[in-house]
């Protein structure tokens, strides 16, 4: 059994807007064990990225604020650390790959300078040693001729190579946790497969935990050990990846799985989830998925379902979930 690395308890991150207070993350809890991958999946705006930024304490204040909860890295609550202590954690113990590398890489600095800066900051190496390690990490992520490419600027690289540079920066200090926010969304299918293979390889070699944020259930099936499904700021279902795919117990999870294109029976229309995600500033009083749910009952309109465990480690927020235990999956 792996040791627990990250434990998030009742995390709440709110934003003050002109329309009112937006509970972007509204009571999220989960754990990540050493060497394992937790996938967070959900539609755009459900709170996936805000959860990750909260973990790193990168929420812009104002308008955002972490108003409640705990974020434990092993036994240390990151929310209690000073700014200086938190800077020692970021990029060292916890690193992040952002969705679009061109917005994360500085266009006026060579990639070698950007990688070696983090190495010098966290590992205390001199400039020459840090530059050499930059070459080594570029080689480790599969960039050809790393001795010369280390002198390139971001615009001189393809999208796939820029994403590899971002991964190189993230792993340069051997982090315990790698947060990957849609790491392959902007890439073509072939490059996407290469990036995911690279992440799996590095995870095995470095014994690194991964928090994988995506809307792609195919990536989740391929990469994750455990899955958390988010909707409107809440985790509505979480379990091992096989349980989620074989026996989904929340109507939203069932809808996501039914919307995946199928190769068999060509010509069939995709099954869409009717309705739209609620306005985060004007959420329904009960279950947040109730306006779109064909299984909703009167109680769903009045109360937010509490988290409940059904099968081992299978958490669901749904008053009607119990009926799905005896129903063959769609």
Secondary structure as the mmCIF struct_conf table of DSSP 4:
data_model
#
loop_
_struct_conf.conf_type_id
_struct_conf.id
_struct_conf.beg_label_comp_id
_struct_conf.beg_label_asym_id
_struct_conf.beg_label_seq_id
_struct_conf.end_label_comp_id
_struct_conf.end_label_asym_id
_struct_conf.end_label_seq_id
HELX_LH_PP_P HELX_LH_PP_P1 UNK A 2 UNK A 3
STRN STRN1 UNK A 4 UNK A 17
TURN_TY1_P TURN_TY1_P1 UNK A 18 UNK A 19
STRN STRN2 UNK A 20 UNK A 33
TURN_TY1_P TURN_TY1_P2 UNK A 34 UNK A 35
STRN STRN3 UNK A 37 UNK A 41
TURN_TY1_P TURN_TY1_P3 UNK A 44 UNK A 45
BEND BEND1 UNK A 46 UNK A 47
HELX_RH_AL_P HELX_RH_AL_P1 UNK A 48 UNK A 55
TURN_TY1_P TURN_TY1_P4 UNK A 56 UNK A 57
TURN_TY1_P TURN_TY1_P5 UNK A 61 UNK A 63
STRN STRN4 UNK A 64 UNK A 73
TURN_TY1_P TURN_TY1_P6 UNK A 74 UNK A 75
STRN STRN5 UNK A 76 UNK A 77
HELX_RH_3T_P HELX_RH_3T_P1 UNK A 78 UNK A 80
BEND BEND2 UNK A 81 UNK A 81
HELX_RH_AL_P HELX_RH_AL_P2 UNK A 83 UNK A 89
STRN STRN6 UNK A 90 UNK A 90
TURN_TY1_P TURN_TY1_P7 UNK A 91 UNK A 93
STRN STRN7 UNK A 94 UNK A 97
BEND BEND3 UNK A 99 UNK A 99
HELX_RH_AL_P HELX_RH_AL_P3 UNK A 101 UNK A 104
BEND BEND4 UNK A 105 UNK A 105
TURN_TY1_P TURN_TY1_P8 UNK A 107 UNK A 108
BEND BEND5 UNK A 109 UNK A 109
STRN STRN8 UNK A 110 UNK A 110
HELX_RH_AL_P HELX_RH_AL_P4 UNK A 111 UNK A 123
HELX_RH_AL_P HELX_RH_AL_P5 UNK A 127 UNK A 140
TURN_TY1_P TURN_TY1_P9 UNK A 141 UNK A 142
BEND BEND6 UNK A 144 UNK A 145
HELX_RH_AL_P HELX_RH_AL_P6 UNK A 146 UNK A 149
TURN_TY1_P TURN_TY1_P10 UNK A 150 UNK A 151
STRN STRN9 UNK A 153 UNK A 153
HELX_RH_3T_P HELX_RH_3T_P2 UNK A 154 UNK A 156
BEND BEND7 UNK A 157 UNK A 157
HELX_RH_AL_P HELX_RH_AL_P7 UNK A 159 UNK A 171
TURN_TY1_P TURN_TY1_P11 UNK A 172 UNK A 173
BEND BEND8 UNK A 176 UNK A 176
STRN STRN10 UNK A 177 UNK A 181
BEND BEND9 UNK A 182 UNK A 182
TURN_TY1_P TURN_TY1_P12 UNK A 183 UNK A 186
BEND BEND10 UNK A 187 UNK A 187
HELX_RH_AL_P HELX_RH_AL_P8 UNK A 189 UNK A 206
TURN_TY1_P TURN_TY1_P13 UNK A 207 UNK A 207
STRN STRN11 UNK A 209 UNK A 214
BEND BEND11 UNK A 215 UNK A 215
HELX_RH_AL_P HELX_RH_AL_P9 UNK A 217 UNK A 223
BEND BEND12 UNK A 225 UNK A 225
STRN STRN12 UNK A 226 UNK A 231
TURN_TY1_P TURN_TY1_P14 UNK A 232 UNK A 233
STRN STRN13 UNK A 234 UNK A 240
HELX_RH_AL_P HELX_RH_AL_P10 UNK A 241 UNK A 246
BEND BEND13 UNK A 247 UNK A 247
BEND BEND14 UNK A 250 UNK A 250
HELX_RH_AL_P HELX_RH_AL_P11 UNK A 251 UNK A 258
TURN_TY1_P TURN_TY1_P15 UNK A 259 UNK A 259
BEND BEND15 UNK A 260 UNK A 260
BEND BEND16 UNK A 263 UNK A 265
TURN_TY1_P TURN_TY1_P16 UNK A 266 UNK A 267
HELX_LH_PP_P HELX_LH_PP_P2 UNK A 268 UNK A 270
HELX_LH_PP_P HELX_LH_PP_P3 UNK A 272 UNK A 274
BEND BEND17 UNK A 275 UNK A 275
HELX_LH_PP_P HELX_LH_PP_P4 UNK A 277 UNK A 279
TURN_TY1_P TURN_TY1_P17 UNK A 280 UNK A 281
BEND BEND18 UNK A 282 UNK A 282
BEND BEND19 UNK A 285 UNK A 286
TURN_TY1_P TURN_TY1_P18 UNK A 288 UNK A 289
HELX_RH_3T_P HELX_RH_3T_P3 UNK A 290 UNK A 292
TURN_TY1_P TURN_TY1_P19 UNK A 294 UNK A 295
HELX_RH_AL_P HELX_RH_AL_P12 UNK A 298 UNK A 302
HELX_LH_PP_P HELX_LH_PP_P5 UNK A 304 UNK A 307
STRN STRN14 UNK A 308 UNK A 309
BEND BEND20 UNK A 311 UNK A 311
TURN_TY1_P TURN_TY1_P20 UNK A 312 UNK A 313
STRN STRN15 UNK A 315 UNK A 316
TURN_TY1_P TURN_TY1_P21 UNK A 319 UNK A 320
HELX_RH_AL_P HELX_RH_AL_P13 UNK A 321 UNK A 324
TURN_TY1_P TURN_TY1_P22 UNK A 325 UNK A 326
BEND BEND21 UNK A 327 UNK A 327
#
